[in-house]
């Protein structure tokens, strides 16, 4: 899930060219011994001495010359030559498609847009019409595959990056399966290109054709059609079932319910319309909540429950935009087709488009008579009603369980960090490690996603931020019984920053350990071999239990992104660094009594302040020492003159 979110400086981009005739290299397979050595280095300080001794022996047997590791490595090398990207399918299954948990909170991230000031319903619908128009403008460029090529910034800047994720945003759908989901590409030589969106309003779904008689609807037309939809939703006489709830259920349960729905032709037609649409637009009613950052995020992420707007969603669709009557706006997206970078770039384009066109007058009536949008109908038997009841109950439990805190750290931002000649991403990652240690007196296995888009079909690998160097630094900062000078703490901080940065470089160049170990494990399964003990060892299993899942997601338009934790006893932590402040979105589950989003936010604040104070103190001392040496030289020079 969250492993794919990161937009950190390892994957920052800048458009340089509209040429798409560029050739990217294939993802490399790292040297086996290098990966095994790095694996041991990553876990040694996170397990007991006895457990490490056992794991080290297992790893040495696996990596022995001519052994099972060499054999699997050779098979991986052969796969690399025959595949576009040797890890892509395995990674997609592992992270998303084979995962059976519900998509809300557990998998689908949310994004809050700057809150709008709607005076009435017409304002809401005008904004929605402008949003649709902006998406359709963006889609024209996407469909032509004419987006400017992204180039890496930050570490190893200048490399062209794979653009395929952008082209999946409006052409993909996650189809539930009984054992494994399928990521469906909408475009094919058989089916025509979709020319409609789905509008969710009052728990009902409507087909809104955005191209009629070969003409794309303009903003005025879209506004008129949205007005019709709202009126149709209000005049529905019969009580339509909230079918959207089924998409919030576990993936196996939803697949079973979908099989039952497909028995009826009316349901088949309705499902087909939703599954082939360009995107979803959710017109939410106003909520009587205080419009804090946290409440807005919760509203976007899961809708607040069946008594609010949770039934006004369809979680399987990649892009699902929310426009609330109270001005709350945002996006909840299905994560399997693309990482955060593609979604954020699209959203930033849309928000700029809306801002630039906001002064344009939208006519109250359409220039021509348009056919009314079509309401989707459903035929539900008692079995489907049973699935709906079960899905609603589980969604309410999930909503009650989520503990989310959007925290704005205002003491300083990335400008101060850059003035220390440090990487803002590495600095914040070390601060998160300090925060975890401050709360729990131990480090935990940490996931920070690193883009591997410099390779064809590249998605992400993991930067394991809980390094030995970070461990040494946080112990020196927290354990008061350890006598360490400020200068020594500063040296330890620099070592932690450097270790984080070095691992990031390995990850973005395809040399990190997680994808490689995944590949070695999966090739053994494909060959129907007994799974090597390396992959059943407790250390390996725990190394994939990410109690801290992190992503840097920078934006420039006031939007921010967030998600839930990936394990029951862990934290999700996205962060958005600005020049003078940093936005943290911290999540955990209430059922775990050891975790608390507010306590973690407080620990983050204390950690960042302490690190700032340490940097300032040591820099002042260094400056004073430098000035003292200079004065001494000048005085000595004067004495020599006399």
C-alpha positions, 0 to 999 in steps of 0.5 A, spaced: 500 500 500 503 506 502 510 503 500 508 507 493 507 514 495 513 517 496 514 524 492 521 525 496 527 529 493 529 522 490 523 523 485 522 530 485 521 532 477 521 538 473 519 538 465 524 539 460 521 536 454 515 534 450 519 528 447 517 521 449 522 518 444 526 516 450 529 509 452 530 508 459 534 502 462 531 496 465 531 495 472 538 492 474 538 485 479 543 487 485 549 483 486 547 477 491 552 478 496 551 485 497 544 485 498 545 479 503 550 484 507 546 490 507 540 485 509 544 483 515 546 490 517 539 493 516 536 488 522 542 487 526 540 493 531 533 491 531 533 484 533 536 480 539 543 478 539 541 470 539 536 472 533 541 475 529 546 469 530 541 465 528 539 469 522 546 470 520 547 463 519 541 462 515 543 468 510 550 465 510 548 458 508 543 461 503 549 465 500 554 460 500 558 459 493 554 454 488 548 454 493 541 456 493 542 463 493 546 463 487 541 458 483 535 463 484 540 469 483 541 466 476 534 465 474 532 472 476 538 474 471 534 470 466 528 473 468 531 480 467 533 479 460 526 476 458 521 481 462 520 489 461 521 490 468 523 483 472 519 485 479 513 489 477 508 484 477 511 481 483 511 487 486 504 489 484 501 483 487 505 483 493 503 491 495 496 491 492 492 486 488 493 480 493 492 484 499 485 482 502 484 488 506 478 493 505 481 499 500 478 505 505 484 507 510 488 501 509 490 502 502 487 508 498 490 515 500 486 521 500 488 528 498 485 535 501 484 541 497 484 548 499 477 549 502 472 553 498 467 558 500 461 556 496 455 560 498 450 556 495 449 549 491 450 553 484 457 555 487 458 547 488 456 545 482 460 551 478 466 549 481 465 541 480 463 543 472 470 547 472 474 541 475 471 536 470 473 541 465 480 541 467 480 534 468 478 533 461 483 538 458 489 534 462 486 528 459 487 530 452 494 531 453 495 524 457 491 521 451 496 523 446 502 521 451 504 528 450 506 530 457 513 533 458 518 528 460 519 528 468 527 529 470 529 527 476 532 532 481 535 532 488 540 525 488 543 524 481 539 529 478 537 529 470 535 522 469 529 522 465 523 518 468 518 513 466 511 516 465 507 510 464 504 511 471 501 518 468 497 514 463 494 509 467 490 515 472 484 515 467 484 508 464 485 503 470 480 500 474 481 495 480 477 489 479 476 485 486 478 477 485 476 472 490 484 470 491 487 476 487 485 483 484 486 485 477 488 491 475 484 492 468 486 497 463 480 500 460 483 501 453 483 496 448 482 495 440 475 492 442 472 497 447 471 504 445 474 509 449 470 511 455 466 518 454 463 518 460 464 520 468 460 517 474 457 522 478 455 520 485 450 524 489 445 522 495 448 515 495 446 514 487 450 513 481 449 517 475 452 517 468 454 523 465 456 523 458 462 528 457 462 527 449 455 528 446 455 528 438 462 528 438 463 534 441 466 535 448 461 539 453 463 545 455 463 548 462 456 551 461 454 544 459 457 540 465 454 545 470 447 544 467 448 537 467 450 537 474 444 541 476 439 535 473 443 530 477 442 533 483 434 534 481 434 527 479 437 525 486 432 529 490 426 526 486 427 519 487 421 515 489 424 508 491 429 507 496 435 505 492 440 500 495 447 504 497 451 499 492 457 503 493 458 500 500 460 494 497 467 497 495 469 498 502 468 491 504 474 486 504 476 484 497 474 477 497 467 479 500 466 484 495 468 479 489 463 474 492 458 480 492 460 482 485 459 475 483 452 475 485 450 482 482 452 480 475 447 474 475 442 480 473 443 484 467 441 491 470 446 490 475 451 488 469 450 494 465 450 499 471 457 495 473 460 496 466 458 503 466 462 505 473 468 500 471 469 503 464 468 511 466 474 516 466 473 518 473 468 519 479 465 525 482 462 525 489 457 531 490 457 530 498 452 534 502 454 539 507 457 536 514 456 539 521 463 538 523 468 543 525 473 544 518 479 542 521 485 539 517 484 533 520 476 533 520 477 535 512 482 529 511 477 524 515 471 526 510 475 525 504 478 518 506 472 515 508 466 519 508 465 519 516 460 513 516 453 511 513 450 517 516 454 522 513 457 520 506 461 514 506 455 511 501 457 516 496 463 513 494 466 507 489 473 505 492 475 501 486 476 507 481 483 510 480 481 517 481 475 519 485 474 527 486 470 529 492 466 536 492 462 537 498 457 543 499 460 545 505 466 547 501 470 541 503 474 538 496 479 533 495 481 526 492 481 519 494 484 514 489 486 507 488 493 506 489 495 500 485 496 504 478 500 509 480 504 513 485 503 519 489 507 523 484 503 522 478 496 524 482 499 530 485 502 533 478 495 532 476 491 535 482 496 541 482 495 542 474 487 542 476 488 547 482 491 551 477 486 551 472 481 552 477 484 558 479 486 561 473 479 560 470 475 562 476 474 569 474 470 566 468 462 567 468 459 561 467 452 561 464 446 559 468 443 555 462 446 550 456 447 553 449 443 547 447 438 542 449 442 536 452 439 529 454 438 528 461 444 524 465 442 516 466 441 514 473 444 507 474 439 502 477 440 496 481 436 489 483 438 486 489 436 480 493 436 478 500 443 476 499 446 482 496 442 486 502 446 481 507 453 483 504 451 491 504 449 490 512 456 486 513 460 492 509 456 497 513 458 494 520 465 493 518 466 500 515 464 503 521 468 499 525 474 501 521 472 508 521 472 508 529 478 505 529 482 510 525 486 515 529 488 521 524 492 527 526 494 533 521 499 537 524 503 543 522 510 544 525 511 551 524 517 553 528 521 552 521 521 548 515 526 546 509 529 552 508 533 552 515 535 545 514 538 546 507 542 552 510 545 546 515 547 543 508 543 537 510 537 534 505 531 535 508 528 528 507 534 525 510 533 530 516 526 529 517 527 521 516 532 522 522 527 526 526 521 521 525 526 515 528 528 520 534 520 520 535 519 513 535 525 512 540 522 517 544 516 514 545 517 507 545 525 506 547 526 502 540 527 503 533 522 499 528 522 497 521 521 503 517 518 504 510 520 510 506 518 509 499 524 511 493 522 512 486 525 507 481 522 511 475 529 512 472 528 504 470 522 502 465 516 501 468 519 502 475 515 503 481 518 504 488 523 500 492 524 501 500 529 506 504 530 502 510 530 509 515 532 505 521 539 505 520 544 503 525 547 510 525 540 513 526 540 508 532 546 511 535 544 518 534 537 517 537 540 513 543 545 519 544 539 524 544 534 520 549 538 516 554 540 521 559 545 516 562 549 516 556 554 522 557 555 525 550 557 532 548 553 536 543 559 536 538 559 528 539 551 528 538 552 533 532 557 528 529 552 522 530 547 526 527 551 527 520 552 520 520 545 518 520 543 523 515 549 521 511 547 513 512 540 515 510 542 519 504 547 513 501 541 508 502 536 513 498 541 513 492 542 505 493 534 505 492 533 510 486 539 506 482 535 499 483 540 497 489 536 496 495 534 490 498 527 489 498 525 488 491 531 483 490 529 479 496 522 479 494 524 477 487 528 471 490 523 469 494 518 469 488 522 466 483 523 460 488 515 459 488 515 460 481 520 454 480 515 450 485 521 449 490 521 449 498 521 456 500 528 457 502 529 458 510 531 465 509 524 467 507 521 463 513 526 466 518 523 470 524 527 476 522 525 476 515 518 476 517 519 481 522 523 486 517 517 486 513 512 488 518 513 496 517 511 499 524 512 506 521 510 507 513 513 514 511 512 518 505 514 525 503 509 528 498 511 535 497 505 540 494 505 547 492 498 549 492 496 548 499 493 541 498 496 535 502 496 527 502 495 522 507 493 515 509 492 510 514 497 505 517 499 499 514 500 494 520 495 494 526 500 496 531 504 501 526 504 509 524 502 512 517 506 518 516 506 522 510 510 529 510 509 535 506 515 540 507 515 547 505 520 553 506 518 555 513 513 549 516 512 542 515 505 538 514 505 531 518 499 527 517 500 521 522 495 515 523 494 509 527 489 505 530 485 506 536 485 498 538 493 499 539 494 501 546 501 503 544 500 508 539 497 515 539 497 520 533 497 526 538 503 523 542 507 521 536 505 529 533 508 531 540 514 527 539 515 529 532 515 537 535 520 535 540 525 532 536 525 537 530 526 542 536 531 539 539 535 537 532 534 545 531 537 547 537 543 542 536 544 545 529 544 552 532 548 550 538 554 547 534 554 552 528 554 557 533 560 554 537 563 552 530 563 560 528 565 562 535 571 557 534 573 560 527 572 567 529 577 566 535 582 562 531 582 568 526 582 573 532 588 569 534 592 570 528 590 577 527 593 578 534 599 574 532 600 578 526 600 584 529 605 582 535 610 580 529 609 587 526 611 590 532 
